[in-house]
Amino acid sequence: MGTTKLSSKGQIVLPKSVRQARGWEPGTEFVVEATEDGVHLRVKTPFPRTELDNVFGSVRYKGRPKSLEQMSEAVKRAAGRRYRRAVQR
């Protein structure tokens, strides 16, 4: 555990050992929350946390159900098209 100071600009430098242990690089964004004991700092996630029940079935499909084999083949075809487009550029 290290110590740090609050600068006149309101900045705090996190000790290098903490940054390295967590893999935090320059530009890492954090959420800062005031708590009873002080401040809680956590890495900001790009998307809010969701539960499967909140999003399951949100994309509707009209048509006959597809088998796993049909879905796998469709994914392979789409990946192939994307690859060929990327190579042509």
PyMOL commands that set and color helices and strands:
alter all, ss='L'
color gray80, all
select helices_A, chain A and resi 16-22+52-55+68-88
alter helices_A, ss='H'
color red, helices_A
select strands_A, chain A and resi 30-34+39-43
alter strands_A, ss='S'
color yellow, strands_A
deselect
rebuild
show_as cartoon
